[in-house]
């Protein structure tokens, strides 16, 4: 087989690639930025706002009459002067705005929800990386065993042909049967290679690339359970898992959105101030070019026809969020239980597979000796070889299934932070 386009050398390299290139993680980071932006917008509604307005007016049609100027009344062309320049610097400071403060706290909860969602995606992506690496390693092992099985089938074929030529118990049917085993072994090897190519491509997809990634043989699958610099730490309870926390925070935000409608019943008090300039001081309230005002703006919306509908909608959203939180918690508990059961099952299966492989390997060896001595037929030799080959495949898969099950159980109760 052609070597992979790229090779993953260590877990730390894989984590660094995920941090820099994973589409799922980068998307969640962008969504976290959006949540922070919404929180900043909510804060902006509580901060003073400053605005500047400037106007320039030029009268194109003039008339005759009394012009009121700062120096007095004058007969002539009006308006005089024909152009006016005005500017206002306005400041509005919220003094009493209960709903805005309440919504600001809700927006901060949204930031917490986005952060928990990001960490959960990191957990899921790291779990997918660990599983993809395990599949690649398993696929490489299957390719190696398939190659060994093919060589064993070729040896059996050669042994059968030699026995038939020397007039032993082997017949043409035995040679044909051994040849069929060679063909079957070749087919299994080709399928194993295709499976390896697909496993490498799946690993590359996790890194956001379209080329296949291989794994160095020095990389240990269970190293992620012990490497503390970047490992996902196990949590004490399922409620501390990030997806459960995110769902609970979302339910809390939905409940606050219902209460936010009630806060719209409160009045709003704002302090306002304006510094104005008017080029024609005679038209100014104080007869000067510059004026400065300070005041208060009180507003109270006594009736809003959409308020009831908004509250009803938010109550429905609250129920949806609460049901979602309960479902996420149930799924998380089920995942933890199933992954622990999978660890126990794969460990037990590994012991059975190891014993089966030892027995099949010994049976294959004895069958070759017995066939050379003319004690058994080629059919029995072929059957023994097939059983050994199947036992090798089964053991290889079970060995990596144990590690993958342990990793899955580790991630089921983990919190990750890339």
Secondary structure, 3 states (H helix, E strand, C coil): CCCCCEEECCHHHHHHHHHHHCHHHHHHHHHHHHHHHHHHHHHHCCCCEEEEEEEEEECCCCEEEEEEECCEEEEEEECCCCEEEEEEEEEEEEEECHHHHHHHHHHHHHHHHHHHHHHHHHHHHHHHHHHHHHHHHHHHHHHHHHHHHHHHHHHHHHHHHHHHHCCCCCCHHHHHHHHHHHHHHHHHHHHHHHHHHHHHHHHHHHCCCCCCEEECCCCCHHHHHCCCCCCCEECCCHHHCHHHHHHHHHHHHHHHHHHHHHHCCCCEEEEEEEEEEECCHHHCCCCCCEEEEEEEEEECCCCCCCHHHHHHHHHHHHHHHHHHHHHHHHHHHHHHHHHHHHHHHHHHHHHHHHHHHHHHHHHHHHHHHHHHCCCCCHHHHHHHHHHHHHHHHHHHHHHHHHHHHHHHHHHHCEECCC
